[in-house]
Amino acid sequence: FQEIGKHECYFINGMEKVRFVERYIYNREQLLHFDSDVGHYVGDTPFGEFQARYFNSQTDFMEETRAAVDTFCRHNYNVS
C-alpha cells in the first residue's frame, strides 16, 4: 500500500494569514488530511479515520506537523 502525501500552503495577504494543508491520497481517493486551521488530522474514509486517530495520538509528530506553517510554508515563501 503506497500513499501519496500532498503538501500545500495557502497565503492570504502575503504572509498575514498562512494555512498548511497535507493530504494523503491512495488510488485517487483522499484518505485523510491535516488542515492547520483545524489543528489535527481528519479521516475522510474509515481507514483514514483509523490513521488520523493514530497520527493525532503521536504528540511529537503532531507538534512538528502543526509547526509546518512556519517551518515549511513561511520558510519557503520567497522560493515560490
N, C-alpha and C positions, 0 to 999 in steps of 0.2 A: 504494500500500500504506500503510495507516494503522494504526499500533499504538496500543493504549491502555495507558498505564502506570498501574498502581495502586500507591500507596504506603501502607504500613500500619505502625503502631507497636504493639508489644505491651509492656505494662508489668506487671511482676510485683513485688509488694510495693512499690507506689508506683514510685519510680524506682530501686530497688535493682538490678533486672535489666531492661534495656531492649533490645528486639530490633527492628530495622528490616528490613522485607521490601518489595521492589519487584518487581512482576510485569509482564511485557509480554505482552499478550493480543491476538490477532488472530483475528477470526471465531470467537469463543468458545473459542479454543484457546490455552493458555498456551505461549508460545514459549521464554521463558527467564525466570529470576528471579535476584534477588540476596537473600541472607539474611546479615545482619550476623554471625550466629553462624558461618557458613561463611567469609565474608570475600571472596568473589568471585562472579561470575556463573556460573550453571549453565544449560546448554541443555537444554530439555525436548523439543525436536524437532531434526531435522537442521539446519534453518535457524537455529534458536535456538542450537545448538552453534556454528555459524559466527559468529553475532553475539556470543555470550559470549566466544569467543576474541578477537575484536576489542576488545570493551569491556575485558576483562582486560588487554590489552596497552597500554592507554592509562593511563599511571601517574598523571597529574594528575587525570583523570576518576575513577579508582579511589580516589584519596585523598579526593576530595570525596564519593564515594558511601559510603565507609567512615565518614566523619565525619558522615553524616546521622543517626546515632544521637544525636549531640549537637546538631547544627545544625537538624535537623528534628523529631525526636521529643522530646528533653528540652526544647528551646526552646519547643515548643508544648504541653507537658504541662498547664499550668494553663488553657490555652484550652479544652480539651475537658473 
